[in-house]
Amino acid sequence: MLMKICVAGSGYVGLVAGACFADSGNTVIGFDIDKHKISSLNNGKVPIFEPGLEEIVQKNLEAKRLSFTTDPAEAIPNSDLFLLAVGTPQGSQGEANLSYLLNAVDTFGKWINKDCIILVKSTVPVGTADRISQMVGQLKYFCPVVSNPEFLKEGTAIHDFLKPERVILGSTSSKAISIVSELYSPFVRSGNPILVMSNRSAELAKYAANSFLAMRVSFINEIALLSERFGADIEEVRKALTTDSRIGNRFLYPGCGYGGSCFPKDVQALIRMGHEQGLEMPLFHATHNINERQKLSLFEKMKHHYQNMNGKKVALWGLSFKPLTNDIREAPSVALITQLLKAGATVRGYDPAANAEIRHHFGDRVQLYDESYSMLDGADGLAILTEWNEFRTPDFSRIKSSMSQPTLFDGRNLFDPIQMRELGFDYFAIGRGKR
Ligand code: NAD
C-alpha cells in the first residue's frame, strides 16, 4: 500500500528517509521550519553533503513524488504517516532537548484531519513515545506511535537506509506495526529482520547501540595511550584483538576521538537517563571522558614537540568529524582549532566538504584553502584529522619541500611510522611507539 507521508525535519535523517520512501513510490512531503533549507530543496539543491542524496532528491522531485514546504497546512492534512526526524540536540544538563520534537507534535495535532501513524525516527529518551501518545490521545483520530530509531551513518546514509541490517519497530498497535512493516518491505528483501518490540525497548536500543560503539572507540584509544607510554604499537595490538572473532574488527580504530551529531550527545543522554533513575553510569562517563581527552591528543603532542605554540603555523587536513560528510558537530577539529588559537598558533585548514562549516564556526580566525598543498608553504606542522581518501596517498616529497619543518601529526594512523621517519619526517601518530 503506497502512503502519503509527511516528514517533519529535513536534515540528514529526514531527507534520506523522505527521499528513499518517495523512491519506493510513496508521496512524501518534507516539512521544515527552516525557510532557507526548504527553498533550496525545492530547487533540487541539497544543503548537506551526502553522497547520492541530491540525485535521489532531484529524481523524486521531478517525478512529483517528493516536495518540500514550511507550511503545515500543506504538509500535514491527509497524511497517512507523520515521520518525526527533527533534531534532539544535547540540552544543558546532557539530556536530549525535546523542544523541537514536541513542537512538531503540537503542530501535527493542530493540522491532522484523519487517522495517522506517528513514526518516531528522531533519537529520543525512553518514555518519549508514551509522552507523544498522551499528547495525541486527546485528538478525535487514531494516531498510534511507532518508535523506529534510525541507524544510518552519514557518508553512507542512502546505502544504509536502502539496505538496513535491521529495522526496529516499537509499538503497542499491531495494526500500525503491520502497515509500517509493509512500508519497509522494499528495503528488507535481503532477509534482514524487522524487529518488533515495545516502544521503550526500541528507544533504549538506539542509545545502547551508539554508546556501545562509542565505548569501543574509547576502549581502543585508552589502550593506545598505554601503548604509546610502553613503546608498543597499537596497530599490532589492534590486529591481535580484531582477529579474535569474539571481539570483531569494527569501531576499533585508534584516532583523535569520535565526534558527530550522535555518539557524543547520545552517550550524554544515556548518562542523564540513568541519573534520573538514581543510577550512576560509570561506563558511559568513562567513554565520554576518554573521548574528550583524546580530542586533544594531537594538541598535547604538538605542545610536547614545539614547547611553545605561539606563532607556529599549523596546517590541518580533514575538518569534518569523519570522511564523506560536511558535518563538524563535535568534530575533533573544532576542539583542536580552539586550543591552537588559544595558544597563539596560526591555523590553516582544508576539507573536501566542510570548509564552509568551519568558516561559519570560526570566521576568519582559520585560513581555509580549497586544496591541500598550497597551505603547506612555510608550515611548521601538518595534522591529519579525518581519513578522507585523498589524504591516504599524498605526495610526501611535495609536503616535505613545502613545510618549514617536515612534521606530521597523524590523527588517524594512516602511515607507517618507520617509512615516515625514513622519508625524513618527524612523525607522530596515535599509540605507535613513544612520542
Ligand atoms: P538535523 O539537525 O540535520 O535536522 C533536523 C531538522 O529538523 C532541521 O532541518 C530543523 O530545521 C528541523 N526542525 C526543527 N524543528 C522542527 C519542527 N518543529 N518542525 C519541522 N522541522 C523542524 O538533524 P539530523 O542529523 O537529521 O538528526 C535528526 C534526528 O535523528 C536526531 O534525533 C538524531 O539524533 C537522529 N539521528 C541522526 C543520525 C545522523 O547521522 N545525523 C543518525 C541516526 C539518528
Boltz pocket constraint, residues with backbone or C-beta under 6 A from the ligand:
constraints:
  - pocket:
      binder: B
      contacts: [[A, 8], [A, 9], [A, 10], [A, 11], [A, 12], [A, 13], [A, 14], [A, 31], [A, 32], [A, 33], [A, 34], [A, 37], [A, 85], [A, 86], [A, 87], [A, 88], [A, 99], [A, 100], [A, 101], [A, 103], [A, 104], [A, 121], [A, 122], [A, 123], [A, 124], [A, 150], [A, 151], [A, 152], [A, 153], [A, 154], [A, 261], [A, 262]]
      max_distance: 6.0
